[in-house]
Amino acid sequence: MAADIRILTTFTRDRILRAAEAAFAGSGYNAVRLADIAGQVGITRPSLLYHVNSKEQLYTAVIERSFTA
């Protein structure tokens, strides 16, 4: 059961990062709202905040991911 939750969490985080990357690239940091990214992923803003603490942290994760991909 715990492994299933970890897989789901990893899957959701990946979806968040992909949606955030597209949003930041398309609209720029200042224009993007966490609620918009959450909507693209199909989750609520509070659910998104379970995975990241802030828009700045999400942006940093997107940038870091681009260097490791």
C-alpha positions in Angstrom: 0.0 0.0 0.0 2.8 2.5 0.9 4.5 1.7 -2.4 1.3 2.5 -4.3 1.0 5.9 -2.6 4.7 6.7 -3.4 4.1 5.8 -7.1 1.0 7.9 -7.2 2.8 10.8 -5.5 5.7 10.5 -8.0 3.3 10.3 -10.9 1.3 13.4 -9.7 4.5 15.4 -9.1 5.7 14.6 -12.6 2.3 15.8 -14.0 2.6 19.0 -12.0 6.1 19.7 -13.2 5.2 19.1 -16.8 2.1 21.4 -16.5 4.2 24.1 -14.7 6.9 23.9 -17.3 4.4 24.6 -20.1 2.7 27.3 -18.1 5.9 29.2 -17.2 7.3 28.8 -20.8 4.0 30.0 -22.3 3.0 32.9 -19.9 6.0 33.7 -17.8 6.5 33.4 -14.1 4.4 36.4 -13.0 1.4 35.5 -15.1 1.1 31.9 -13.9 -1.1 31.1 -10.9 -0.8 27.9 -8.9 -4.6 27.4 -9.3 -4.1 27.4 -13.1 -1.5 24.7 -12.9 -3.6 22.6 -10.5 -6.5 22.9 -12.9 -4.3 21.6 -15.8 -3.3 18.6 -13.7 -6.8 18.0 -12.5 -6.2 18.6 -8.8 -7.0 21.4 -6.4 -4.6 24.2 -5.3 -4.3 22.7 -1.8 -3.4 19.3 -3.3 -0.7 21.0 -5.4 0.7 22.6 -2.3 1.1 19.2 -0.8 3.8 18.6 -3.4 5.4 22.1 -3.5 5.3 24.8 -0.9 5.2 27.8 -3.2 5.2 29.0 -6.8 8.9 29.9 -6.3 9.7 26.3 -5.2 7.7 25.0 -8.2 9.6 27.2 -10.6 12.9 26.1 -9.1 11.9 22.5 -9.5 11.0 23.0 -13.1 14.4 24.7 -13.8 16.3 22.0 -12.0 14.4 19.3 -13.9 15.4 20.9 -17.2 19.1 20.5 -16.3 18.7 16.8 -15.3 16.4 15.7 -18.1 
